[in-house]
Amino acid sequence: MESENRSMTASVIDANDRMVAVYFCFFLSSFAALIYELSWQRMLLRILGSTLPSVTIILCVFMAGLAFGCWLAGRFADRSSNPLLAYGLMELIVGIFGVFSPWLFSSHSGSVLSGYDAWATHLFSLSNVDSFEPFNSLFWCRAFFASILLLIPTSAMGATLPFVTRFLQQTSGLNQNQNRAYLCNLSGAAAGTICSGFVLMPYLGLNVAVYVASCLSVSVLVVILTRCLRIGSSADITSAVWRGDRSVYPVALAVLINGAVSMILEVIWSRLFSLLVGSSTYSIASVFAVSIVGLAVGTSIFGRLSLRIKSHRTVMALMFCVIAGCLYLNLWLIQLLPWFFNVNHEFFAGINSYSAYLFERITVISLLVLPTAIFCGSIFPLALGEISERNEQNAGLPLLYTCSSVGSVVGAASAGFVFIPLLGRMFSSGMESTICLVIVVEILFAVYLLVCSNFKSKFVLFAIPLGLGALLFWRPAWNRSLISSGLPFLSLPTKATTTKEIFDRILSDSVNNKLLFYREGLNTTVTVSANLPQNVVYLKNDGKVEAALPFNVNRPADTSDLITHSMLGRLPVSLNAATEQDVFVVGLGSGATCGAALQSSSVKRLKVAEVEPTIFEIQHYFEPANGEPTRPAWLKDGRVVPFCGDARMSLNFSKEKYDVIISQPAEPWISGSADLYTTEFWSVARAKLKDGGFFCQWIQLYAIDPEFLAVLLRTFQDVFPNTYVYHYPRAGEIILLGSLKPLDPVLAKRDSSLIAGPDQVRKWCEIVGRRANNLKLNTDDNLLTEYALPQRLYLSENLIEENLQSIMSVR
């Protein structure tokens, strides 16, 4: 008898150990899935363009693949004799695809995509397609190619869940096991986001990150084969999937609504914190990580509580009210966030390290995002509890996961394409209006769930959502000037303002800082403000100053950067020998660069690619300092050809060659712009130059140290061996001129602002590179400047003179 008890105890312990192994596998699956998602998104944006429509298409296809795979596998999972083995095989498919994905999603010559482009062009007669039409036929052909490829691994990812659920049904406590599995899924997603955004891609590069994820996917199959297949199953197990009980439809709809709301809030938070903490990759990863951590915490807490709750629908209704309440408080907190940011800034200023710089931003993000995310995480386990309460053997995890994924697709598409851009034109803020709309949806659905619940005193609870609805009419005004003040771009040593009243007066709309224009556009938030005493009008993109031009050209403007913008347009045009020049400009901005280039009568046609449509609407604020590049006469006769879309994609699609290409995107650490400072992009641009053509690029001297300034110059010279560096008085930037042939020395020195020629640049890059032990190039894979430069932003701004003197010291 004693030996039998020992045998039974050992068997239970062995089974528990293997269950832990299953949960660990599920953790690894979601860990790898987030690495795939972030990496593949970066790869696909390079072939579709770094625009919100492209991001939305990729995200929707990814979530749709998860939903489709989960739904399809759910129909067949109950027929599987060994669901864990099927789960492992799905992970193997994902891992194999991951290994080949860098090759499949590459646009270099000889790749699958380049062959597909040639086939599509021939099959659909696209040879005459105007490349300067945003979202032209070739774009949609590429989008179809990317979507079909992406559906393969994402469907396999989604298919893993029904097989895991089928296995969980073979154990006791189905609801508890499903909650644990979902918690492992969210925990792995949070860990994957943090590891991918802060470790793998910054330090190992994009391709290695994908290969690591592939190894994790394959290791899931290995663990299953070695540790999990011997777990026994019960003989009387029924279907592993949800068996159509229509009474739980309201619960499934609640999960769908919650998935849509969660995705809408992620889009809003990403846009909002681009204004409040900057547009770096780290900031975006921080928003995603905090959001997923909140969902995991909420799932953990309410997964335990759901076993003790009697009326799940009533509690879910209350949770929808709590989420609405959190969002209502967010409307007030958003107005105070710049002040909280300022307090953090003052506290961390003495530490002066990048860890402090990043931590202060995560603190501000968590203050707004974490509470709402935690309560959003409560809906899924409560819904599982409702299904389990009605039928203990009903496996609702696949159904609810499918509903959540479908909701995410709806939320991503509606927020990116409809709510923020459309409501931003109708009201003072698209983000604020969308939050209000979400609050209304949460309140209405809370009322619906209360009506559907069987709680005896439910009518008393109606006062909660109705009260929240009434409070919505009493909310703070959206302070657009304060929100777009550009606080994240202050370095830590910059002394913070200690009095809130002074802080508000300095950064809010006032005589010294008059807000002229504010709009939350399709891709960025654009603001135009004027400092009348300084005679400067500013253009800001997501709070970052992109241009500062004189408000009155007849008065001095000491803080204006007109000289850099003007010379960026004039320099390459004046040095080019062609009498009729075709010019391509990356980024319209204030229009000063285009206007300066167009002052030359030799410029026959100028094409300008600008990713944000709103920029074309605000050009009149910078006249006459910008030379009026978008004047109707030039647009009508085709001298100026505007293109609203990604510059890299437009050059890739272009069948023309240019005498001059001028690139003036945002800084190389800003997400989306960083891809325009790599070897691959500059190689594309070189291929589009005519013989004797010039490529002209601005590079910042602030918020960058000599090591990474040398990385950018080394990368540029690797593509353009004949590199010349110009610097103009009081400018915080240098201008790089790359030519296909060496310039005549007399011609090169015609402009007295030349500070370094090819030999000097090469020598300086080698000296600085060896001193810093960094002789790398900035590529699409290693993303050096995108991940390294944000770590320099906490430094003092007094780097301009240091960088300039360093370059000029080498003779």
TAFENWO-V559574 format. One record per backbone hydrogen bond with DSSP energy under -0.5 kcal/mol. CO is the residue of the C=O (numbers start at 1). NH is the residue of the N-H. E is the energy in kcal/mol with one decimal. If there is no record, write none. Layout:
{{CO;NH;E} {CO;NH;E}}
This chain:
{{1;5;-2.1} {2;6;-2.3} {3;7;-2.2} {4;8;-2.7} {5;9;-2.8} {6;10;-2.6} {7;11;-2.2} {8;12;-2.4} {9;13;-2.5} {10;14;-2.5} {11;15;-2.4} {12;16;-2.5} {13;17;-2.4} {14;18;-2.0} {15;19;-2.1} {16;20;-2.3} {17;21;-1.7} {18;22;-2.0} {19;23;-2.5} {20;24;-2.4} {21;25;-2.2} {22;26;-2.2} {23;27;-2.1} {24;28;-2.5} {25;29;-2.4} {26;30;-1.9} {27;31;-2.3} {28;32;-2.8} {29;33;-2.2} {30;34;-1.9} {31;35;-1.2} {32;36;-2.7} {33;37;-2.7} {34;38;-2.3} {35;39;-2.4} {36;40;-3.4} {37;41;-1.9} {38;42;-1.5} {39;43;-2.2} {40;44;-2.9} {41;45;-2.1} {42;46;-0.8} {43;46;-0.6} {43;47;-0.5} {44;47;-0.9} {44;48;-1.7} {45;49;-2.1} {49;51;-1.9} {51;55;-2.5} {52;56;-3.1} {53;57;-2.4} {54;58;-2.4} {55;59;-2.6} {56;60;-2.8} {57;61;-2.5} {58;62;-2.4} {59;63;-2.5} {60;64;-2.7} {61;65;-2.4} {62;66;-1.7} {63;67;-2.4} {64;68;-2.9} {65;69;-2.7} {66;70;-2.3} {67;71;-2.5} {68;72;-2.9} {69;73;-2.5} {70;74;-1.7} {71;75;-0.8} {72;75;-0.9} {73;76;-1.2} {73;77;-1.8} {76;79;-1.5} {77;80;-1.5} {82;86;-1.7} {83;87;-2.4} {84;88;-2.4} {85;89;-2.2} {86;90;-2.0} {87;91;-1.8} {88;92;-1.8} {89;93;-2.0} {90;94;-2.0} {91;95;-2.7} {92;96;-2.6} {93;97;-2.3} {94;98;-2.4} {95;99;-1.7} {96;100;-1.4} {97;101;-1.3} {98;102;-0.6} {100;103;-0.8} {100;104;-2.4} {101;105;-2.8} {103;106;-1.0} {103;112;-0.6} {106;113;-0.7} {108;111;-2.0} {111;115;-1.8} {112;116;-2.4} {113;117;-3.0} {114;118;-2.0} {115;119;-2.2} {116;120;-3.2} {117;121;-2.7} {118;122;-2.0} {119;123;-3.0} {120;124;-2.5} {121;126;-2.3} {121;127;-0.5} {122;125;-0.6} {126;129;-1.9} {129;131;-0.7} {130;133;-1.3} {132;134;-0.6} {133;136;-0.8} {136;140;-1.9} {137;141;-2.1} {138;142;-2.3} {139;143;-2.7} {140;144;-2.2} {141;145;-2.2} {142;146;-3.0} {143;147;-2.4} {144;148;-2.5} {145;149;-2.1} {146;150;-2.6} {147;151;-2.0} {148;152;-0.8} {149;152;-0.9} {149;153;-0.8} {150;154;-1.8} {151;155;-1.9} {152;156;-1.5} {153;157;-2.4} {154;158;-2.6} {155;159;-1.9} {156;160;-0.8} {157;160;-1.0} {158;161;-0.8} {158;162;-0.5} {159;163;-1.0} {160;164;-2.1} {161;165;-2.7} {162;166;-2.4} {163;167;-1.8} {164;168;-2.6} {165;169;-1.8} {167;170;-1.8} {168;171;-1.7} {173;177;-2.5} {174;178;-2.7} {175;179;-2.3} {176;180;-2.2} {177;181;-2.6} {178;182;-2.5} {179;183;-2.4} {180;184;-2.6} {181;185;-2.1} {182;186;-2.4} {183;187;-2.8} {184;188;-2.5} {185;189;-1.9} {186;190;-2.5} {187;191;-2.5} {188;192;-2.7} {189;193;-2.3} {190;194;-2.2} {191;195;-2.9} {192;196;-2.6} {193;197;-2.6} {194;198;-2.1} {195;199;-1.6} {195;200;-2.8} {196;201;-1.8} {199;203;-2.2} {200;204;-2.8} {200;205;-1.0} {201;205;-0.7} {205;209;-1.7} {206;210;-1.8} {207;211;-2.2} {208;212;-2.6} {209;213;-2.1} {210;214;-2.3} {211;215;-2.3} {212;216;-2.1} {213;217;-2.2} {214;218;-2.4} {215;219;-2.3} {216;220;-1.3} {217;221;-1.0} {218;222;-1.7} {219;223;-2.7} {220;224;-2.3} {221;225;-2.5} {222;226;-1.9} {223;227;-2.8} {223;228;-0.8} {224;228;-1.1} {224;229;-1.3} {228;231;-1.5} {234;237;-0.6} {242;244;-0.7} {244;246;-0.8} {245;248;-1.9} {246;249;-1.7} {248;252;-2.2} {249;253;-2.9} {250;254;-1.9} {251;255;-1.9} {252;256;-2.1} {253;257;-2.8} {254;258;-2.5} {255;259;-2.5} {256;260;-2.3} {257;261;-2.7} {258;262;-2.6} {259;263;-1.9} {260;264;-2.5} {261;265;-2.7} {262;266;-1.8} {263;267;-2.1} {264;268;-2.4} {265;269;-3.3} {266;270;-2.4} {267;271;-2.2} {268;272;-3.2} {269;273;-2.8} {270;274;-1.0} {271;275;-0.9} {272;275;-0.8} {272;276;-1.5} {273;277;-2.8} {279;671;-2.2} {280;284;-1.9} {281;285;-2.7} {282;286;-2.2} {283;287;-1.9} {284;288;-2.1} {285;289;-2.8} {286;290;-2.7} {287;291;-2.1} {288;292;-2.6} {289;293;-2.7} {290;294;-2.3} {291;295;-2.0} {292;296;-2.4} {293;297;-2.5} {294;298;-2.5} {295;299;-2.3} {296;300;-2.3} {297;301;-2.5} {298;302;-2.4} {299;303;-1.7} {300;304;-1.1} {301;305;-1.7} {302;306;-2.0} {304;307;-0.8} {305;308;-1.8} {305;309;-0.8} {310;312;-0.7} {311;315;-1.8} {312;316;-2.7} {313;317;-2.4} {314;318;-2.1} {315;319;-2.3} {316;320;-2.3} {317;321;-1.7} {318;322;-2.5} {319;323;-2.7} {320;324;-2.2} {321;325;-2.5} {322;326;-2.7} {323;327;-2.4} {324;328;-2.1} {325;329;-2.3} {326;330;-1.9} {327;331;-1.4} {328;332;-0.8} {329;332;-0.6} {329;333;-2.8} {330;334;-3.1} {331;335;-0.5} {332;336;-0.7} {333;336;-1.1} {333;337;-1.5} {334;338;-0.6} {336;339;-0.6} {336;340;-2.5} {337;341;-3.3} {338;342;-2.0} {339;343;-2.3} {340;344;-2.7} {341;345;-2.5} {342;346;-2.1} {343;347;-2.1} {344;348;-2.7} {345;349;-0.9} {347;350;-0.5} {348;351;-1.2} {348;352;-1.5} {353;357;-2.1} {354;358;-2.8} {355;359;-2.6} {356;360;-2.3} {357;361;-0.9} {358;362;-2.2} {359;363;-2.3} {360;364;-1.6} {361;365;-2.4} {362;366;-2.9} {363;367;-1.8} {364;368;-1.0} {365;368;-0.7} {365;369;-2.9} {366;370;-1.3} {366;371;-0.5} {368;372;-0.5} {369;373;-2.4} {370;374;-2.4} {371;375;-1.8} {372;376;-2.1} {373;377;-1.9} {375;378;-0.9} {376;379;-1.0} {377;381;-0.6} {378;382;-1.6} {379;383;-2.2} {380;384;-2.2} {381;385;-2.3} {382;386;-1.9} {383;387;-2.1} {384;388;-2.6} {385;389;-2.1} {386;390;-1.3} {387;391;-1.8} {391;394;-2.0} {393;395;-0.7} {394;396;-1.2} {396;400;-2.7} {397;401;-2.6} {398;402;-2.4} {399;403;-2.3} {400;404;-2.7} {401;405;-2.4} {402;406;-2.6} {403;407;-2.5} {404;408;-1.9} {405;409;-2.0} {406;410;-2.3} {407;411;-2.8} {408;412;-2.7} {409;413;-2.3} {410;414;-2.5} {411;415;-2.4} {412;416;-2.1} {413;417;-2.2} {414;418;-1.5} {414;419;-2.9} {415;420;-1.4} {418;422;-2.4} {418;423;-0.6} {419;423;-2.6} {420;424;-1.5} {421;425;-0.8} {422;425;-0.9} {422;426;-1.1} {423;427;-2.7} {429;433;-1.9} {430;434;-2.2} {431;435;-2.2} {432;436;-2.2} {433;437;-2.2} {434;438;-2.5} {435;439;-2.3} {436;440;-2.1} {437;441;-2.2} {438;442;-2.7} {439;443;-2.4} {440;444;-2.7} {441;445;-2.5} {442;446;-1.9} {443;447;-2.1} {444;448;-2.1} {445;449;-2.5} {446;450;-2.1} {447;451;-2.1} {448;452;-1.8} {449;453;-1.0} {455;458;-1.3} {457;460;-1.2} {457;461;-0.8} {458;461;-0.6} {458;462;-0.6} {459;462;-0.6} {460;463;-1.2} {461;464;-1.7} {461;465;-0.7} {462;466;-1.8} {463;467;-2.2} {464;468;-2.1} {465;469;-2.4} {466;470;-1.8} {467;471;-2.0} {468;472;-1.3} {470;473;-1.2} {471;474;-2.3} {473;475;-0.6} {477;479;-0.7} {478;480;-1.5} {479;483;-2.3} {480;484;-1.7} {482;485;-1.4} {486;489;-1.5} {487;490;-2.0} {491;494;-1.1} {498;500;-0.6} {499;503;-2.7} {500;504;-2.9} {501;505;-2.1} {502;506;-2.4} {503;507;-2.2} {504;508;-2.1} {511;532;-0.8} {513;510;-1.6} {513;515;-0.6} {514;516;-0.5} {514;530;-2.6} {517;528;-2.3} {519;521;-1.2} {519;526;-2.8} {524;521;-1.9} {524;526;-0.6} {525;542;-3.0} {526;519;-2.3} {527;540;-2.8} {528;516;-2.9} {528;517;-1.9} {529;538;-3.9} {530;514;-2.9} {530;532;-0.8} {531;535;-0.8} {531;536;-1.8} {532;535;-0.9} {535;551;-1.5} {536;531;-3.0} {537;549;-2.2} {538;529;-1.7} {539;546;-3.5} {539;547;-1.3} {540;527;-2.1} {540;542;-0.5} {541;544;-1.9} {543;545;-0.5} {544;541;-2.6} {547;539;-2.4} {548;561;-2.4} {549;537;-3.1} {552;555;-1.8} {557;560;-1.5} {561;565;-1.6} {562;566;-2.8} {563;567;-2.4} {564;568;-1.9} {565;569;-1.0} {566;569;-0.6} {566;570;-2.4} {567;571;-2.5} {569;573;-0.7} {570;574;-2.8} {571;575;-1.6} {572;576;-1.2} {581;583;-0.5} {581;604;-1.8} {581;605;-1.7} {582;659;-1.9} {582;660;-1.7} {583;607;-3.1} {584;662;-3.1} {585;587;-0.8} {585;609;-2.6} {586;664;-2.2} {588;591;-2.2} {591;595;-2.7} {592;596;-2.3} {593;597;-2.1} {594;598;-2.3} {595;599;-0.6} {596;599;-0.8} {597;600;-1.3} {600;603;-1.4} {602;581;-3.8} {602;604;-1.0} {605;583;-2.7} {606;641;-2.9} {607;585;-3.0} {608;610;-0.6} {608;643;-2.5} {609;587;-3.0} {610;645;-1.0} {611;613;-0.6} {612;615;-1.3} {613;616;-1.2} {614;617;-1.5} {614;618;-0.6} {615;618;-0.8} {618;621;-1.3} {619;622;-1.8} {620;623;-0.9} {622;626;-1.8} {624;627;-1.5} {628;631;-1.2} {631;634;-0.7} {631;635;-1.8} {632;636;-2.6} {633;637;-2.2} {634;638;-0.6} {634;639;-1.2} {634;640;-1.6} {639;606;-3.4} {640;642;-0.6} {641;608;-2.0} {643;610;-2.8} {643;645;-0.9} {646;650;-2.1} {647;651;-2.3} {648;652;-2.0} {649;653;-2.4} {650;654;-1.3} {658;690;-2.7} {659;694;-2.2} {660;584;-2.4} {661;696;-3.0} {662;586;-3.4} {662;664;-0.5} {663;698;-1.3} {667;670;-1.7} {669;281;-0.6} {670;673;-1.1} {670;674;-1.8} {673;676;-2.2} {674;677;-1.5} {675;678;-0.5} {678;682;-2.4} {679;683;-2.0} {680;684;-1.9} {681;685;-2.5} {682;686;-2.2} {683;687;-2.0} {684;688;-0.8} {685;688;-0.9} {686;689;-1.6} {688;658;-3.0} {690;693;-2.2} {693;740;-1.1} {694;661;-2.3} {695;738;-3.4} {696;663;-3.1} {697;736;-3.8} {699;734;-2.6} {705;709;-1.9} {706;710;-2.3} {707;711;-1.3} {708;712;-1.7} {709;713;-2.3} {710;714;-2.9} {711;715;-2.3} {712;716;-2.5} {713;717;-2.6} {714;718;-1.6} {715;719;-1.0} {716;719;-0.6} {716;720;-2.9} {719;721;-0.6} {721;723;-1.5} {722;739;-1.9} {724;737;-2.8} {725;755;-2.9} {725;756;-1.4} {726;735;-2.7} {728;731;-2.1} {732;701;-2.3} {732;702;-0.6} {734;699;-2.4} {735;726;-2.5} {736;697;-2.5} {736;738;-0.5} {737;724;-2.3} {738;695;-2.9} {739;722;-0.7} {744;748;-2.9} {745;749;-1.8} {747;750;-1.2} {748;751;-0.5} {750;752;-0.7} {751;754;-1.6} {753;727;-2.3} {756;725;-2.8} {757;761;-2.6} {758;762;-2.5} {759;763;-2.3} {760;764;-2.6} {761;765;-2.5} {762;766;-1.8} {763;767;-2.3} {764;768;-2.7} {765;769;-2.3} {766;770;-2.3} {767;771;-2.0} {768;772;-2.2} {769;773;-0.6} {769;774;-2.9} {777;779;-0.7} {778;679;-2.1} {779;783;-1.8} {781;206;-2.9} {783;787;-1.8} {784;788;-2.6} {785;789;-1.9} {788;791;-1.0} {789;792;-2.4} {789;793;-0.6} {790;793;-0.8} {792;795;-1.4} {794;492;-0.9} {794;493;-0.7} {797;799;-2.8} {797;800;-1.0} {799;803;-2.7} {800;804;-2.3} {801;805;-2.7} {802;806;-1.8} {803;807;-1.9} {804;808;-2.2} {805;809;-1.3} {807;810;-1.1} {809;811;-0.7}}
